[in-house]
Amino acid sequence: MNTGFITVTNELNDLASCQIGFSGKSSFDGYTVRENTEKDPDNCVIKQINVITNTSDKYITVNRLSSVYAEGIAKGFYEKDVLIHLCHFAWQGEAQWVTKTPLEMGLYPVAAHEVCRGGRSVSSVGSWSTERYYPIVLIEDKTDNVTYFFEHQGGTSWEIELGTKGAPDALELTVEVNSLHEGRTGTFVTLKSGESYNTLPVIYGEISGTADDALNTLLKYKRKNGRKLSKPLVCFNDYMNCLWAAPSDKKLIPLIDTAADVGTEVFCIDAGWFVEGEDGYSFGDWIPDDGKFGKYGLSGIIKYISDKGMIPGIWLEIETCNSESAVYKLDKNAVLKRRGNVVNGSRCFVNFKCKAVTDYLRDRIRFLYGLGIRFIKNDYNHSLGIGCDNNNDSSWGLGIAENYIAFCDFIDSVCEEMPDLIIENCGSGAMRCDSGTLSHFHLQSVSDQENYLNNPSIVWGMQRCIPPEKCGIWAYPYPLSFNDRLNLDSAYDEEYVKNMSDGEQTAFNMACGLFGILYLSGHIEKCDSYNLELIKRAVDCAKKDREFVGTALPLRLYPQNALYKKGYNVLALRSDKKLRIGIFKNGGGDTLTLDLSAYVKEGSELREIYPLKDKSPTAVLNNGIFKFESNKNIAARVFEIDITEN
């Protein structure tokens, strides 16, 4: 595949454009473009960064430089069986995969000219890199059994454009992956003599096999290249369907006690622990509001968590502050600006290229670390939109990229200084979960979805983007809805307890968490003994075979069921030795049948690993055919089977 497409303007405003097939290094009048590639030795994944250097004695302005340009894909695609796979994202609706034909994408023969001007693209603008799409495109040539894949890495604006090339009877697909593209991402760069610019990385390649094979190849690559936990931990976070950012000692102590009783290993205090608008401090300063925590103070609550045998954690939103904060006033360049105006108004973004800001934030993290904090949930609840310039000549898109790179460097330096500190990435759920960003973090919150019935669909999709051992999956038995957050005592009335008595809602929540990192929440201190036992069984199950989640890959046994759609979702993870299957029923028929004959050993037994209770629906495995039956409206069960190694 040939790579690289550039458009360069110089001082004389001449336009030079060329399509480049790189071979190490290519030189042209006034500039040099160099392709930096790394091929993974264990598979076909290539990581590419293109570098342009101004070799003239004048400045040049680069307004388009692709990270990857490829052609010759699926030649003759219009007469073949070719599919294009995309992954839609939305807040609380992440990782919804869709498949289209080239025609449905708008790619088809239009003229006898070799180059078509009617490309189609998926893209994102702003610092929420996965706000609308996960930055990936897969092209599956089923006729020739080849899949091509392209994935952009980085928390900035990006575009993946598909086009066509060639005569109608020999048409082929082209793919260009960009973050530096003034016309699409608002990004250009001006280089003085001798200066260089590096594009953000793209990982790409082709594989003999299906789109699922390609996704698993990428997951193996991501598993090897990035920060992760030494083992998946069971976490409790007090936000989702629980305290809703209103912690206090009276609310936290019962939760901490119960979380410890069921075997949780991390307890994270979420938003609301800090001073807001008092004593000269506000959001972004990260000064504890000890008045919320009674005789304990925040330090006492952290010690209480530690004394209960759990790792203390805390929520931060490191990248933002408000206009009343002390950090806002540290320096004239403390926050990001566009045309001299602060981006996002009163809730703004700090500038990680400003040393006064990074020094302050590092000191606050050191302070929390000194209190005993060993887990940080870093949230990111807004996007920079078109970008920032911070009172210099940078393009707005370049401003995003520069601040993003500085932020990642900051996270890396914190992890180097405090190697036992775990940092979770949360972009208001998963609005910034590209693999470039995740390479700097230990785990990722997969969604802010508040309706537990939707979680299996999101997890199904996310496990094709992120290695399972980095997927933090909310499980919130005994949930408190956002609308009831101010009525804690009245919410858990006799009717509520009765509706929860069969344990199916609890089992559904906990079963989903067994396909990644179990991220527990909900008012578990309100549980009856039966539901509490179901929670404890899931925690025990998550701890029993931690190695499995860290080595297994997703297996497509059943299509992804859309959000809010009645019916079944099936989660499946497969290692060399066993297959874990989660059946999640939300309405639909009473029977589900799956053909597992291609995977299971002859004579393999079906083992239910959760919830292991007398009221279970029935499930059998006979000659490789799995059959699940339940007349309940809501039900979830998790099974394991020994499988063939091939």
C-alpha positions in Angstrom: 0.0 0.0 0.0 1.4 3.4 -1.0 1.2 5.9 1.9 1.2 9.7 2.2 -0.6 12.6 0.6 0.5 16.2 1.1 -0.5 19.7 0.1 2.0 22.4 0.9 1.8 26.2 0.4 4.9 28.4 0.7 5.5 32.2 1.0 4.8 32.8 -2.6 1.4 31.1 -2.2 2.2 28.5 -4.8 0.4 25.2 -4.3 2.2 21.9 -4.7 0.4 18.7 -4.3 1.7 15.1 -4.7 0.8 11.6 -3.9 3.8 9.8 -2.4 4.7 6.2 -2.2 7.4 6.3 0.5 10.5 4.2 0.6 12.3 5.3 3.7 12.8 9.0 2.7 11.6 11.2 -0.1 12.9 14.7 -0.8 11.4 17.6 -2.7 12.3 21.3 -3.2 12.0 23.0 0.1 10.9 20.2 2.3 11.5 16.5 3.2 8.8 14.0 4.1 9.9 10.9 6.0 7.8 7.9 6.9 8.4 6.4 10.3 6.9 2.9 10.5 7.1 0.1 13.0 5.8 -3.4 12.2 4.8 -5.6 15.0 6.9 -8.7 14.8 4.0 -11.0 16.0 1.4 -9.9 13.5 0.7 -7.6 10.6 0.0 -4.3 12.5 2.0 -1.4 11.2 2.3 1.9 13.2 3.0 4.9 11.1 4.0 8.5 11.8 4.9 10.8 8.9 7.4 13.6 9.5 7.7 16.7 7.4 10.8 19.0 7.7 11.3 22.4 6.2 14.6 22.2 4.3 14.3 25.7 2.8 15.5 29.0 4.2 11.9 30.3 4.3 8.8 29.3 6.1 6.3 26.8 4.7 2.7 26.3 5.8 1.5 22.7 5.6 -2.3 22.4 5.4 -2.6 18.7 4.7 -0.4 15.9 5.6 -1.8 12.4 6.0 -0.6 9.9 8.6 -1.5 7.2 6.1 -2.7 7.1 2.5 -3.4 3.7 0.9 -4.6 2.6 -2.4 -5.1 -0.6 -4.3 -7.6 -1.9 -1.7 -10.2 -4.5 -2.8 -9.6 -4.1 -6.5 -12.7 -4.6 -8.5 -14.8 -4.1 -5.3 -17.9 -3.1 -7.2 -18.2 -6.6 -8.6 -17.2 -8.4 -5.4 -18.6 -9.1 -1.9 -17.1 -6.2 0.1 -18.2 -4.8 3.4 -17.2 -1.7 5.3 -17.4 -1.8 9.1 -17.8 1.3 11.3 -18.3 1.9 15.0 -20.8 4.6 16.0 -20.4 6.4 19.4 -22.6 8.6 21.5 -22.7 9.6 25.1 -24.3 6.7 27.0 -24.5 4.9 23.6 -21.0 3.8 22.8 -19.6 1.2 20.4 -22.6 0.5 18.2 -21.1 -1.3 15.2 -22.6 -1.0 11.7 -21.8 -2.7 8.4 -22.4 -1.2 5.0 -21.6 -2.1 1.4 -19.5 0.4 -0.6 -22.6 1.4 -2.4 -24.4 2.2 0.9 -21.3 4.3 1.8 -21.6 6.2 -1.4 -18.6 4.6 -3.1 -19.3 3.5 -6.7 -18.1 4.1 -10.3 -18.9 7.6 -11.5 -16.7 8.3 -14.5 -13.9 7.2 -16.7 -11.4 9.5 -14.9 -8.9 7.7 -12.7 -9.4 9.8 -9.6 -12.9 10.3 -8.0 -13.7 13.5 -6.1 -16.6 11.9 -4.2 -15.0 10.3 -1.2 -16.9 9.4 2.0 -15.5 9.8 5.5 -16.0 9.2 9.2 -14.5 11.9 11.4 -14.5 13.7 14.7 -13.9 17.4 15.5 -12.6 18.3 19.0 -10.8 16.7 21.9 -13.5 14.1 22.4 -11.9 11.7 19.9 -14.7 9.1 20.1 -17.7 11.4 20.5 -19.3 10.2 17.2 -17.2 7.3 15.9 -14.4 5.1 17.2 -11.5 6.1 14.8 -11.5 2.9 12.8 -12.5 1.6 9.4 -12.4 -2.0 8.4 -12.8 -3.1 4.8 -13.6 -6.8 4.5 -13.2 -8.3 1.0 -15.2 -11.5 1.6 -14.5 -12.7 -2.0 -10.8 -12.8 -1.5 -10.9 -13.4 2.3 -8.9 -10.3 3.1 -9.6 -7.5 5.6 -7.9 -4.1 5.7 -8.0 -2.0 8.8 -7.1 1.6 9.7 -7.2 3.1 13.2 -6.2 6.7 14.2 -4.5 7.1 17.5 -4.8 10.4 19.5 -7.3 12.6 21.4 -7.7 15.2 18.7 -9.7 15.9 15.6 -9.3 13.2 12.9 -10.8 12.0 9.6 -10.7 8.6 7.8 -11.7 9.2 4.2 -12.6 6.5 1.7 -12.4 7.1 -2.0 -12.1 5.3 -5.3 -9.5 5.2 -8.0 -9.3 3.6 -11.4 -11.5 3.0 -14.4 -15.0 1.7 -13.7 -14.2 -1.9 -14.7 -11.1 -2.0 -12.4 -12.1 0.2 -9.5 -10.2 0.1 -6.3 -10.7 1.7 -2.9 -8.4 4.3 -1.3 -8.1 5.3 2.4 -6.6 8.5 3.8 -6.2 9.0 7.5 -5.7 12.6 8.7 -5.4 14.7 11.7 -3.5 17.6 9.9 -6.1 18.7 7.3 -7.0 22.4 7.4 -10.2 21.8 5.3 -11.5 19.0 7.5 -10.0 19.3 11.0 -9.0 23.0 11.1 -5.4 22.0 11.4 -2.4 23.5 9.6 1.2 24.0 10.7 3.7 26.7 9.8 7.3 25.5 9.9 10.4 27.8 10.0 13.6 26.7 8.4 14.8 23.4 9.9 11.6 22.8 11.8 9.7 19.5 11.6 6.2 18.3 12.3 5.1 14.7 13.3 1.7 13.5 12.4 -0.2 11.5 15.1 0.1 7.8 14.7 -2.1 5.4 12.7 -2.1 1.6 13.1 -3.1 -0.3 10.0 -2.6 -3.4 7.9 -4.3 -6.2 6.1 -5.0 -9.8 7.2 -6.2 -13.0 5.6 -9.5 -13.5 7.4 -12.6 -11.7 8.6 -13.2 -8.3 10.2 -13.4 -10.1 13.6 -10.0 -11.6 12.9 -8.6 -8.1 12.2 -10.2 -6.7 15.3 -8.6 -9.4 17.4 -5.3 -8.8 15.7 -5.6 -5.1 16.8 -6.6 -6.1 20.3 -3.4 -8.2 20.6 -1.4 -5.3 19.5 -3.0 -2.9 22.0 -2.6 -5.5 24.7 1.2 -5.4 24.1 1.6 -1.7 23.6 0.3 0.4 26.5 -0.1 0.8 30.2 -2.3 -1.7 32.0 -3.0 -3.2 35.4 -0.9 -6.1 36.5 -4.2 -7.9 37.2 -7.8 -6.9 36.8 -9.1 -5.4 40.1 -12.6 -5.3 41.5 -13.4 -1.6 42.0 -16.2 0.3 43.7 -17.0 3.8 42.6 -19.7 5.8 44.5 -21.1 7.8 41.6 -23.2 5.9 39.1 -26.8 5.3 40.3 -25.4 5.8 43.8 -24.2 9.1 45.4 -24.3 11.1 42.2 -21.4 13.4 43.2 -22.7 14.2 46.7 -20.4 12.3 49.1 -20.4 12.6 52.9 -19.2 10.6 55.8 -22.7 9.4 56.6 -23.3 8.2 53.1 -19.8 6.8 52.5 -19.1 4.7 55.7 -22.0 2.2 55.1 -20.9 1.9 51.4 -17.3 1.4 52.4 -18.2 -1.3 55.0 -20.4 -3.2 52.5 -17.9 -2.9 49.7 -15.2 -4.4 51.9 -17.6 -7.2 53.1 -18.3 -8.3 49.5 -14.6 -8.3 48.7 -14.0 -5.1 46.7 -10.3 -4.2 46.2 -10.6 -0.5 45.2 -13.0 2.1 46.7 -13.1 5.3 44.7 -14.7 8.5 46.0 -16.1 10.2 43.0 -17.0 13.9 42.4 -18.1 16.3 45.0 -15.2 15.9 47.6 -13.5 19.2 46.9 -14.1 22.9 47.9 -16.2 24.9 45.5 -16.4 28.6 45.6 -15.1 29.1 49.1 -11.9 30.5 50.7 -10.6 31.5 47.2 -10.7 27.9 45.9 -13.0 26.3 43.5 -13.4 23.5 40.9 -10.0 22.7 39.5 -8.0 23.5 42.6 -8.6 20.1 44.2 -8.7 21.3 47.8 -10.6 18.9 50.1 -13.9 20.0 51.6 -13.4 18.4 55.0 -16.7 19.8 56.2 -18.5 17.2 54.1 -16.8 14.3 56.0 -17.6 15.1 59.6 -15.1 14.0 62.2 -13.1 12.1 59.6 -12.3 14.8 57.1 -11.3 13.5 53.7 -8.0 12.1 55.1 -9.9 10.1 57.7 -12.2 8.6 55.1 -9.2 7.6 53.0 -7.6 6.0 56.0 -10.9 4.2 56.8 -10.9 2.8 53.2 -7.3 1.6 53.6 -8.0 0.1 57.1 -10.8 -1.9 55.5 -8.2 -3.5 53.2 -9.1 -1.6 50.0 -7.1 0.7 47.8 -8.3 4.3 48.2 -9.3 6.1 45.1 -10.5 9.6 44.2 -12.1 11.4 41.2 -10.4 14.2 39.5 -10.9 16.2 36.3 -7.3 17.2 35.8 -7.8 19.0 32.5 -10.4 21.5 33.6 -11.1 24.3 36.0 -13.6 27.1 36.4 -13.0 30.8 36.2 -13.2 31.3 40.0 -10.4 28.8 40.7 -6.9 29.6 41.9 -5.3 27.6 39.1 -7.2 29.8 36.6 -5.2 32.8 37.9 -1.8 31.2 38.0 -0.6 32.6 34.7 -2.0 34.5 31.7 -1.7 31.3 29.7 -3.1 29.0 32.4 -6.2 28.1 30.4 -6.8 27.5 26.7 -8.1 30.3 24.5 -9.3 30.8 21.0 -8.9 34.3 19.4 -8.1 35.6 22.9 -11.4 34.2 24.4 -11.4 31.4 27.0 -12.6 28.2 25.5 -15.9 26.9 27.0 -16.6 29.9 29.1 -16.6 29.6 32.9 -15.8 25.8 32.8 -12.5 25.9 30.9 -9.5 23.8 30.0 -6.1 24.2 31.6 -3.0 24.5 29.5 -0.6 21.7 29.9 2.2 23.6 28.1 2.1 26.1 31.0 4.7 25.1 33.6 2.8 26.9 36.4 -0.2 24.7 35.8 1.6 21.4 35.6 3.6 22.2 38.7 0.4 23.0 40.6 -1.4 19.9 39.4 1.6 17.7 40.2 1.7 19.0 43.7 -2.0 18.3 44.2 -1.6 14.8 43.0 1.4 14.4 45.4 -0.8 15.7 48.2 -3.5 13.2 47.5 -0.9 10.4 47.1 0.5 11.4 50.6 -3.0 10.9 52.0 -3.0 7.4 50.7 -4.7 7.7 47.4 -3.5 5.0 44.9 -6.2 5.2 42.3 -7.3 8.2 40.3 -10.4 8.3 38.1 -9.6 11.1 35.6 -12.7 12.5 34.0 -13.1 14.7 30.9 -16.6 16.1 30.5 -16.3 18.6 27.7 -14.7 18.9 24.3 -12.5 21.7 23.0 -14.6 21.8 19.9 -12.8 23.3 16.8 -9.8 23.9 19.0 -7.6 26.6 20.6 -4.7 28.9 19.7 -3.7 30.2 23.2 -2.6 33.6 21.8 -0.1 32.3 19.3 -0.1 31.6 15.6 -1.1 27.9 15.9 -4.1 26.7 14.0 -7.0 25.7 16.3 -6.7 22.0 15.4 -3.0 22.1 16.1 -3.7 23.7 19.5 -5.7 20.6 20.5 -2.9 18.3 19.4 -0.2 20.2 21.2 -2.1 20.4 24.5 -3.1 16.7 24.2 0.5 15.6 23.7 1.6 17.8 26.7 -1.2 16.2 28.8 -0.1 12.7 27.9 3.4 13.6 28.8 2.2 14.8 32.2 0.3 11.6 32.9 3.4 9.6 31.9 5.6 11.6 34.2 3.1 11.1 37.1 3.1 7.4 36.6 6.9 7.3 36.5 7.1 9.2 39.7 4.4 7.2 41.5 4.5 3.7 39.9 1.9 2.2 42.2 -0.7 4.9 41.3 -3.5 3.5 39.1 -5.0 6.1 36.7 -8.3 5.4 34.9 -9.4 7.3 31.8 -12.9 8.5 31.7 -14.1 10.9 29.0 -17.6 11.4 30.4 -18.0 7.7 29.9 -16.0 6.9 26.7 -15.9 10.1 24.7 -12.1 10.0 24.5 -11.1 6.3 24.4 -9.0 6.0 21.3 -6.1 3.5 21.6 -3.5 6.3 21.5 -4.9 7.9 24.7 -5.5 4.6 26.4 -1.9 3.6 26.0 -1.1 6.1 28.8 -3.8 4.8 31.2 -4.4 1.6 33.1 -8.1 1.2 32.4 -11.1 2.9 30.7 -14.7 3.4 31.8 -16.7 2.0 28.9 -19.8 4.2 29.3 -21.9 6.4 31.5 -25.0 4.4 30.6 -27.5 4.6 33.5 -29.8 1.8 32.3 -28.2 -1.5 33.1 -30.2 -3.3 30.5 -28.2 -1.5 27.8 -24.8 -2.3 29.2 -24.3 -5.8 27.5 -24.8 -4.1 24.0 -22.2 -1.5 24.9 -19.7 -4.0 26.3 -20.2 -6.2 23.2 -19.1 -3.3 21.0 -16.4 -1.9 23.3 -14.6 -5.3 23.6 -13.9 -5.0 19.9 -12.2 -1.6 20.5 -10.4 -2.1 23.9 -8.7 -5.2 25.4 -11.1 -6.7 28.0 -8.7 -6.2 30.8 -8.9 -2.4 30.4 -12.7 -2.3 30.1 -14.2 -0.9 33.3 -17.8 -2.1 33.3 -20.4 -0.5 35.6 -22.4 -2.9 37.7 -24.9 -1.1 39.9 -27.2 -3.4 41.8 -29.8 -1.6 43.9 -29.5 1.5 41.7 -30.7 4.9 42.7 -31.8 6.9 39.6 -30.6 10.4 39.0 -34.1 11.7 39.6 -34.2 10.1 43.0 -30.7 11.2 44.1 -32.2 13.7 46.7 -34.6 11.2 48.1 -32.4 8.3 49.3 -34.5 7.1 52.2 -37.8 7.2 50.5 -36.5 5.6 47.3 -35.9 2.3 49.0 -39.4 1.6 50.1 -41.2 -1.7 50.5 -42.2 -1.8 46.8 -38.6 -1.3 45.7 -37.3 -4.1 47.9 -40.1 -6.4 46.7 -39.2 -5.7 43.0 -35.6 -6.6 43.7 -36.3 -9.8 45.7 -35.8 -12.3 42.9 -32.2 -11.1 42.4 -32.5 -11.0 38.6 -31.6 -7.3 38.3 -28.6 -7.8 40.5 -27.5 -10.9 38.6 -27.9 -9.0 35.3 -25.6 -6.2 36.5 -23.0 -8.4 38.0 -22.8 -10.8 35.1 -22.0 -8.0 32.7 -19.0 -7.0 34.9 -17.4 -10.5 34.6 -16.4 -9.6 31.0 -13.8 -7.0 32.0 -13.0 -5.1 35.1 -15.9 -5.3 37.5 -16.7 -1.7 38.3 -19.3 -1.8 41.1 -21.6 0.9 42.3 -25.2 1.3 43.5 -26.5 1.4 47.0 -25.3 -2.0 47.9 -25.6 -1.2 51.6 -29.4 -1.3 51.1 -29.3 -4.9 49.7 -31.2 -7.7 51.4 -29.1 -10.7 52.3 -30.0 -12.6 49.1 -28.9 -9.8 46.7 -25.8 -9.1 48.8 -24.8 -12.8 48.4 -25.3 -12.5 44.6 -22.9 -9.5 44.6 -20.3 -11.4 46.7 -20.5 -14.4 44.3 -19.8 -12.2 41.4 -16.8 -10.5 43.1 -15.5 -14.0 44.0 -15.9 -15.1 40.4 -14.1 -12.0 39.1 -11.1 -12.8 41.3 -11.1 -16.5 40.7 -9.4 -16.5 37.2 -8.0 -13.0 36.6 -5.6 -14.4 34.0 -8.5 -15.3 31.7 -9.7 -11.8 31.1 -6.2 -10.6 30.4 -5.6 -13.3 27.7 -9.1 -13.8 26.2 -10.4 -12.2 23.1 -14.1 -11.6 22.0 -15.9 -14.2 20.0 -19.0 -13.4 17.9 -21.6 -16.0 18.8 -24.6 -13.7 18.4 -25.1 -10.3 16.7 -24.9 -7.1 18.8 -28.4 -6.3 19.9 -29.2 -2.6 19.7 -29.7 -0.3 22.7 -33.3 -0.4 24.1 -34.1 -3.3 21.8 -35.8 -6.3 23.3 -34.2 -9.6 23.0 -30.8 -11.2 23.7 -27.3 -10.0 24.0 -24.5 -12.6 24.1 -21.1 -11.8 25.4 -18.3 -14.3 24.7 -14.6 -14.3 25.5 -12.3 -17.0 24.3 -8.8 -18.0 25.5 -6.7 -21.0 24.4 -8.4 -23.2 27.0 -11.9 -22.1 27.6 -14.9 -20.1 26.4 -16.9 -17.8 28.7 -20.4 -17.0 27.6 -22.8 -14.4 29.1 -26.5 -14.7 28.2 -28.5 -11.5 28.8 -32.2 -11.7 28.2 -34.3 -8.5 28.1 -37.7 -9.7 26.8 -37.8 -11.7 23.6 -38.4 -15.4 23.2 -37.9 -17.9 26.0 -35.3 -20.0 24.1 -31.9 -19.1 22.7 -29.8 -21.7 20.7 -26.1 -21.3 19.8 -24.0 -23.6 17.7 -20.7 -24.0 19.5 -19.6 -27.1 17.7 -16.6 -25.3 16.1 -15.1 -24.5 19.4 -15.9 -27.0 22.1 -14.1 -30.3 22.8 -16.0 -33.5 22.4 -17.6 -34.4 25.7 -17.0 -30.8 27.1 -19.3 -30.0 30.1 -21.2 -26.8 30.5 -20.4 -25.0 33.8 -22.5 -22.2 35.2 -20.1 -19.9 37.0 -22.6 -17.2 37.9 -24.9 -16.7 39.7 -25.0 -20.4 40.8 -28.4 -20.3 42.4 -31.4 -22.5 42.7 -33.7 -20.3 40.6 -31.5 -20.5 37.5 -33.0 -20.9 34.0 -32.0 -24.1 32.3 -29.1 -24.4 29.9 -27.7 -27.5 28.3 -24.9 -28.4 25.9 -25.5 -31.3 23.6 -23.2 -32.3 20.7 -21.9 -28.7 20.6 -25.4 -27.1 20.6 -26.0 -24.8 23.5 -29.6 -24.2 24.5 -30.8 -21.6 27.0 -34.4 -21.4 28.3 -36.0 -18.9 30.6 -39.6 -17.6 30.9 -38.4 -14.6 32.9 -38.5 -11.2 31.3 -35.1 -10.3 32.6 -32.4 -12.9 33.1 -28.6 -13.2 32.9 -26.3 -16.2 33.4 -22.6 -16.8 32.8 -21.2 -20.1 31.7 -17.8 -21.6 30.8 -16.8 -24.5 28.6 -13.4 -26.1 27.8 -12.6 -25.6 24.2 -10.3 -26.9 21.5 -6.9 -25.1 21.3 -7.1 -24.5 17.5 
